[in-house]
Amino acid sequence: MPAPELIRIVSRDSPMALAQVARVRAELAALHRGTRTEVVPVKTTGDRWMGDLSQVEGKGAFTKEVDAALLAGEADLAVHCVKDVPADRPLPAGTLFAAFLERDDIRDALVHPGGLSLDELPPGTRIGTSSVRRVAQLAVSHPHLTCVPFRGNANRRLEKLAAGEADALLLAASGLERIGRTDVITEVLSPETMMPPIGAGILALQCREGDTAVIDAVSALGHADTHREATAERMFLHVLQGHCNSPIAGYAAATPGGELSLRACVFTPDGKTRLDAHEWAGRLDPATLGTSVAVALLRQGARDLIDSIDH
């Protein structure tokens, strides 16, 4: 089936989201030279709301308006950061993920105006982050640091840092790369130092189920290993039924030889309790691997831990 002449791409209107759309447009242009693309920007509830996400549908606050535009036929394709797409419930009926782009850096990055590393930060240093995952891990690894709530897109957070509202920031390394601000990175933290969120560094392309021409056109942008990693991670989160206030972290990794592993953790908000699981797929498919790792954590008490956290 020939590619459509025009593909309308809906996205959040933040600088990072639009940079992600630019990548998709460039890859589509290289693959289908006769196809034009247009951007349909929307402002989501999550972008407007600067408080606790649990008060506005959690992570769904970043996707609801995008999903609505796609389902209403106002756009043909949506670009999502997988880490922002809720996995405790299915995608909206009538939509599917047609492709996962090759994964970017999964790690977190420290931004400190004075150039200090995480281990060099003095007691009382204010770290700007609203991530319960980061707060829980820092509470144990660096208890002398103070986390202060920080919301807004990456550019806005950098502005707030420059204004003195925090002394340092933790941001996704891939996000800073997408907006061309790797110059501010002081240190990139290893996954062992700061376990990343589920779906870190992955962009997903969402289409309407019956839109065969668009699905065919964008599916060729997909990356096989990233698809396997995303499938394992999202099934893991689905089985756990975590919410936006659940400190859950983890990542799947495909080896050059085709092996797939999944390492994951569940924390209490203060980080004092940490449940760990790590499995290799062997003959398991990615979804079964995600289920298996989730069950391993549930056997350790993850259900009670998650349910004990307000949301």
C-alpha positions as CSV (number, residue, x, y, z in Angstrom):
1,M,0.0,0.0,0.0
2,P,1.5,3.4,-1.0
3,A,2.2,5.9,1.8
4,P,-0.3,8.7,2.4
5,E,0.4,12.0,0.7
6,L,0.0,13.8,4.1
7,I,0.4,12.6,7.6
8,R,-0.7,14.9,10.4
9,I,1.3,14.4,13.6
10,V,-0.2,15.4,17.0
11,S,2.1,16.2,19.8
12,R,2.4,18.2,23.0
13,D,3.5,21.7,22.3
14,S,6.6,21.7,24.5
15,P,10.0,22.3,22.9
16,M,11.1,18.8,23.7
17,A,7.9,17.2,22.3
18,L,8.3,19.3,19.1
19,A,12.0,18.2,18.8
20,Q,10.8,14.6,19.0
21,V,8.3,15.2,16.3
22,A,11.0,16.8,14.2
23,R,13.0,13.5,14.4
24,V,9.9,11.5,13.3
25,R,9.3,13.9,10.4
26,A,12.9,13.6,9.2
27,E,12.8,9.8,9.4
28,L,9.5,9.7,7.5
29,A,10.8,12.1,4.9
30,A,13.9,10.0,4.3
31,L,11.7,6.8,4.0
32,H,8.7,8.2,2.0
33,R,9.9,11.1,-0.2
34,G,6.4,11.7,-1.5
35,T,4.8,12.1,1.9
36,R,4.3,15.5,3.5
37,T,3.9,15.9,7.3
38,E,2.2,18.6,9.4
39,V,2.3,19.1,13.1
40,V,-0.9,19.4,15.2
41,P,0.3,20.8,18.5
42,V,-1.8,20.5,21.7
43,K,-1.3,21.6,25.2
44,T,-2.0,18.8,27.7
45,T,-3.4,19.0,31.2
46,G,0.0,17.8,32.4
47,D,1.7,20.7,30.7
48,R,-0.7,23.2,32.3
49,W,-0.8,21.7,35.8
50,M,2.3,22.4,37.9
51,G,1.1,20.5,41.0
52,D,1.1,16.8,42.0
53,L,0.2,14.7,38.9
54,S,-1.9,12.3,41.0
55,Q,-4.4,15.1,41.3
56,V,-4.9,15.2,37.5
57,E,-5.0,11.6,36.3
58,G,-1.3,10.9,36.8
59,K,0.7,10.3,33.7
60,G,-2.5,10.2,31.6
61,A,-2.5,14.0,32.0
62,F,0.2,14.1,29.4
63,T,-1.6,11.9,26.8
64,K,-5.4,12.5,27.1
65,E,-5.6,15.5,24.7
66,V,-3.2,13.9,22.3
67,D,-5.3,10.7,22.3
68,A,-8.5,12.7,21.8
69,A,-7.1,14.5,18.7
70,L,-6.0,11.2,17.2
71,L,-9.4,9.5,17.9
72,A,-11.3,12.5,16.6
73,G,-9.5,12.3,13.3
74,E,-7.8,15.7,13.8
75,A,-4.4,13.9,13.3
76,D,-3.2,10.6,11.9
77,L,-0.2,9.9,14.2
78,A,0.8,10.7,17.7
79,V,4.4,10.8,19.1
80,H,4.8,9.8,22.7
81,C,7.6,9.3,25.3
82,V,6.8,5.8,26.4
83,K,7.7,6.8,30.0
84,D,4.8,9.2,30.0
85,V,2.2,6.7,28.7
86,P,0.3,4.9,31.5
87,A,0.8,1.2,31.4
88,D,-1.6,0.2,34.2
89,R,-4.4,0.4,31.6
90,P,-4.6,-0.4,27.9
91,L,-4.2,2.2,25.2
92,P,-7.4,4.0,24.2
93,A,-9.7,1.7,22.3
94,G,-9.2,2.0,18.6
95,T,-5.5,2.9,18.8
96,L,-2.2,1.0,18.8
97,F,1.5,1.5,18.8
98,A,2.7,1.1,15.2
99,A,6.4,1.5,16.0
100,F,9.0,2.1,18.7
101,L,11.9,4.2,17.5
102,E,15.5,3.1,18.3
103,R,16.1,3.8,22.0
104,D,18.0,6.8,23.2
105,D,20.0,7.1,26.4
106,I,18.1,5.7,29.4
107,R,20.2,7.5,32.0
108,D,19.5,10.5,34.2
109,A,21.9,13.5,34.1
110,L,22.9,15.9,36.8
111,V,23.0,19.6,36.0
112,H,25.0,21.7,38.4
113,P,26.1,25.2,37.6
114,G,29.3,24.8,39.5
115,G,30.3,21.6,37.7
116,L,30.2,19.3,40.7
117,S,29.3,15.6,40.4
118,L,26.6,14.0,42.5
119,D,29.0,12.7,45.1
120,E,30.7,16.1,45.4
121,L,27.5,18.0,46.2
122,P,27.6,19.5,49.8
123,P,25.0,18.8,52.5
124,G,21.8,20.8,52.0
125,T,22.2,21.1,48.2
126,R,18.7,21.5,46.8
127,I,18.0,19.1,43.9
128,G,15.1,20.1,41.7
129,T,13.0,17.1,40.8
130,S,9.4,16.0,41.2
131,S,10.1,12.3,40.4
132,V,9.2,10.0,43.3
133,R,11.6,7.5,41.7
134,R,14.6,9.9,42.0
135,V,13.6,11.1,45.4
136,A,13.4,7.6,46.8
137,Q,16.8,6.6,45.4
138,L,18.5,9.8,46.6
139,A,17.1,9.5,50.0
140,V,19.2,6.4,50.5
141,S,22.3,7.1,48.4
142,H,22.6,10.8,49.2
143,P,20.5,11.5,52.3
144,H,22.4,14.8,52.9
145,L,20.8,16.3,49.8
146,T,17.4,18.0,49.7
147,C,14.9,17.4,46.9
148,V,12.6,20.3,46.0
149,P,9.5,19.9,43.8
150,F,10.2,20.9,40.2
151,R,7.7,20.7,37.4
152,G,7.7,22.0,33.9
153,N,9.4,21.1,30.6
154,A,13.2,20.8,30.6
155,N,13.7,24.4,29.3
156,R,11.5,25.8,32.0
157,R,13.4,23.8,34.7
158,L,16.7,25.1,33.5
159,E,15.3,28.6,33.7
160,K,14.1,28.0,37.3
161,L,17.6,26.6,38.2
162,A,19.2,29.8,36.8
163,A,16.8,31.8,38.9
164,G,18.0,30.1,42.0
165,E,15.0,28.0,42.8
166,A,17.3,25.0,43.2
167,D,21.0,24.4,43.3
168,A,21.0,21.4,40.8
169,L,18.7,19.4,38.6
170,L,18.2,15.8,37.7
171,L,16.9,15.4,34.1
172,A,16.7,12.7,31.5
173,A,19.9,12.7,29.5
174,S,18.0,11.8,26.3
175,G,15.7,14.8,26.8
176,L,18.6,17.2,27.1
177,E,20.1,15.7,24.0
178,R,16.8,16.1,22.1
179,I,16.6,19.8,22.8
180,G,20.3,20.4,22.1
181,R,21.3,21.2,25.7
182,T,23.9,18.5,26.5
183,D,26.2,21.5,27.3
184,V,24.6,21.8,30.7
185,I,25.2,18.2,31.8
186,T,27.7,17.9,34.6
187,E,27.4,14.1,35.1
188,V,25.5,11.3,33.5
189,L,24.5,8.8,36.2
190,S,24.8,5.1,35.7
191,P,21.6,3.0,36.0
192,E,23.3,1.5,39.1
193,T,23.4,5.0,40.7
194,M,20.0,6.1,39.5
195,M,17.7,3.4,38.1
196,P,15.7,4.9,35.2
197,P,11.9,4.9,34.7
198,I,10.1,2.3,32.7
199,G,10.2,3.3,29.1
200,A,13.1,5.7,29.4
201,G,14.5,7.0,26.1
202,I,11.9,5.4,23.9
203,L,9.6,7.2,21.5
204,A,6.4,5.4,20.4
205,L,4.3,6.1,17.3
206,Q,0.6,5.7,17.9
207,C,-2.1,5.3,15.2
208,R,-5.7,4.5,14.8
209,E,-6.2,0.7,14.4
210,G,-8.0,0.9,11.0
211,D,-5.6,3.4,9.5
212,T,-3.7,0.8,7.5
213,A,-1.9,3.2,5.2
214,V,-0.4,5.2,8.1
215,I,0.4,2.1,10.1
216,D,2.3,0.7,7.1
217,A,4.1,3.9,6.5
218,V,5.4,4.4,10.0
219,S,6.0,0.8,11.1
220,A,9.2,0.7,9.0
221,L,10.7,3.3,11.4
222,G,10.4,0.7,14.2
223,H,13.5,-0.8,15.9
224,A,13.2,-4.5,16.7
225,D,15.3,-4.6,19.9
226,T,13.6,-1.4,21.2
227,H,10.2,-3.0,20.5
228,R,11.1,-6.1,22.6
229,E,12.4,-3.9,25.4
230,A,9.4,-1.7,25.5
231,T,7.0,-4.7,25.4
232,A,8.7,-6.3,28.4
233,E,8.8,-3.1,30.4
234,R,5.2,-2.1,29.7
235,M,3.9,-5.6,30.6
236,F,5.9,-5.4,33.8
237,L,4.3,-2.1,34.8
238,H,0.8,-3.4,33.7
239,V,1.0,-6.4,35.9
240,L,2.3,-4.4,38.9
241,Q,-0.5,-1.8,38.4
242,G,1.7,1.0,39.6
243,H,0.5,4.6,39.7
244,C,2.2,7.9,39.2
245,N,3.2,8.1,42.9
246,S,4.7,4.6,42.9
247,P,8.5,4.7,43.0
248,I,9.1,2.0,40.3
249,A,12.1,1.8,38.1
250,G,13.7,-0.6,35.7
251,Y,14.8,-1.3,32.2
252,A,15.1,-4.1,29.7
253,A,18.2,-4.6,27.6
254,A,18.7,-6.7,24.5
255,T,22.2,-8.0,23.8
256,P,23.7,-8.1,20.3
257,G,23.2,-11.9,20.5
258,G,19.5,-11.5,20.9
259,E,19.2,-12.2,24.7
260,L,16.8,-10.0,26.6
261,S,16.9,-9.2,30.3
262,L,14.8,-7.1,32.6
263,R,16.0,-5.5,35.8
264,A,13.4,-3.7,38.0
265,C,12.8,-2.2,41.5
266,V,10.0,-1.0,43.6
267,F,10.7,1.4,46.5
268,T,9.0,3.0,49.4
269,P,8.9,6.8,49.0
270,D,11.7,7.2,51.5
271,G,13.8,4.6,49.7
272,K,14.3,2.5,52.9
273,T,12.6,-0.5,51.5
274,R,13.7,-1.6,48.0
275,L,12.5,-4.7,46.2
276,D,14.7,-6.0,43.4
277,A,14.3,-8.5,40.6
278,H,16.4,-9.3,37.5
279,E,15.7,-12.1,35.0
280,W,16.8,-13.1,31.5
281,A,14.2,-14.1,29.0
282,G,15.7,-17.3,27.8
283,R,12.9,-18.8,25.8
284,L,10.3,-16.4,27.2
285,D,8.8,-13.8,24.9
286,P,9.2,-10.1,26.1
287,A,5.7,-9.9,27.5
288,T,6.2,-13.1,29.5
289,L,9.5,-11.8,30.8
290,G,7.8,-8.6,32.0
291,T,5.1,-10.7,33.7
292,S,7.7,-12.9,35.4
293,V,9.7,-10.0,36.8
294,A,6.5,-8.4,38.1
295,V,5.4,-11.6,39.8
296,A,8.8,-11.9,41.4
297,L,8.4,-8.5,42.9
298,L,4.8,-9.2,43.9
299,R,6.0,-12.3,45.8
300,Q,8.4,-10.0,47.7
301,G,5.5,-7.8,48.8
302,A,5.3,-5.2,46.0
303,R,1.5,-5.1,46.0
304,D,1.2,-4.0,49.7
305,L,4.1,-1.5,49.1
306,I,2.4,0.1,46.1
307,D,-1.1,0.1,47.7
308,S,0.3,1.8,50.8
309,I,1.2,4.9,48.9
310,D,-1.4,7.7,48.4
311,H,-2.6,8.3,44.9
